[in-house]
Amino acid sequence: QRGVAVLTESMEERARELGRYIVENGSTVRAVAQKFGLSKSSVHKDVTSRLYWADRALYEQVRTVLEENKRERHLRGGAATREKYRKIHER
């Protein structure tokens, strides 16, 4: 069918695996990408678009975690910057 994305079983399973990891660990897309050796774009596509069609319940759980991460990212960024400058000034 034209215009209809067809998911292979391996793509669906990868999306589920990434989704389960995010939910179990509260991970960020960046952390999952690094752990699984994928790009952030691939992880994001899998857990938003593909997972929506493969496993709607898991998709909703992942969405909750990603929304929480988004709300907290300014805190993580500030902590990383603080740590960076702390190390520089210790020298």
LOSE-430702 format. One line per 10 residues: their letters; for each residue x, y, z of C-alpha. Coordinates in nm, 2 decimals. Last residue first. Example, Ala and Ser with C-alpha at 12.3 -4.5 7.8 and 13.67 -1.06 7.14 Angstrom:
BEGIN
sa	1.37/-0.11/0.71 | 1.23/-0.45/0.78
# end
This chain:
BEGIN
rehikryker	4.37/2.21/3.84 | 4.06/2.22/4.06 | 3.92/2.51/3.87 | 3.87/2.31/3.55 | 3.71/2.02/3.73 | 3.45/2.26/3.90 | 3.39/2.42/3.56 | 3.28/2.09/3.41 | 3.08/1.98/3.72 | 2.88/2.31/3.71
taaggrlhre	2.81/2.26/3.34 | 2.69/1.90/3.39 | 2.47/2.01/3.69 | 2.31/2.29/3.48 | 2.24/2.05/3.20 | 2.09/1.79/3.43 | 1.86/2.06/3.58 | 1.76/2.19/3.24 | 1.68/1.84/3.14 | 1.42/1.78/3.42
rkneelvtrv	1.10/1.86/3.23 | 1.22/1.68/2.92 | 1.31/1.37/3.13 | 0.96/1.37/3.28 | 0.81/1.39/2.92 | 1.04/1.11/2.81 | 0.93/0.89/3.11 | 0.56/0.95/3.04 | 0.61/0.88/2.67 | 0.78/0.56/2.74
qeylardawy	0.48/0.44/2.95 | 0.24/0.54/2.67 | 0.45/0.36/2.41 | 0.45/0.05/2.63 | 0.07/0.04/2.62 | 0.05/0.11/2.24 | 0.29/-0.17/2.15 | 0.39/-0.20/1.78 | 0.20/0.10/1.63 | 0.31/0.36/1.88
lrstvdkhvs	0.64/0.18/1.92 | 0.73/0.27/1.56 | 0.66/0.64/1.58 | 0.78/0.75/1.93 | 1.02/0.49/2.07 | 1.17/0.38/1.73 | 1.19/0.73/1.58 | 1.36/0.86/1.90 | 1.61/0.57/1.91 | 1.69/0.62/1.54
skslgfkqav	1.74/1.00/1.58 | 1.96/0.95/1.89 | 2.18/0.74/1.68 | 2.24/0.37/1.77 | 2.51/0.19/1.96 | 2.26/0.03/2.21 | 2.40/0.19/2.52 | 2.49/0.53/2.35 | 2.14/0.56/2.19 | 1.98/0.46/2.52
arvtsgnevi	2.17/0.73/2.71 | 2.08/1.00/2.45 | 1.71/0.90/2.45 | 1.71/0.95/2.83 | 1.68/0.66/3.07 | 1.42/0.60/3.34 | 1.58/0.26/3.38 | 1.29/0.02/3.34 | 1.08/0.25/3.12 | 1.37/0.34/2.89
yrgleraree	1.49/-0.02/2.86 | 1.14/-0.14/2.79 | 1.10/0.11/2.51 | 1.44/0.02/2.36 | 1.34/-0.35/2.35 | 1.00/-0.27/2.22 | 1.14/-0.05/1.93 | 1.39/-0.33/1.85 | 1.11/-0.58/1.85 | 0.90/-0.37/1.61
msetlvavgr	1.20/-0.32/1.38 | 1.28/-0.69/1.39 | 0.91/-0.78/1.31 | 0.91/-0.56/1.00 | 0.71/-0.25/1.02 | 0.52/-0.14/0.71 | 0.46/0.23/0.67 | 0.15/0.31/0.47 | 0.20/0.58/0.20 | 0.12/0.34/-0.09
q	0.00/0.00/0.00
# end
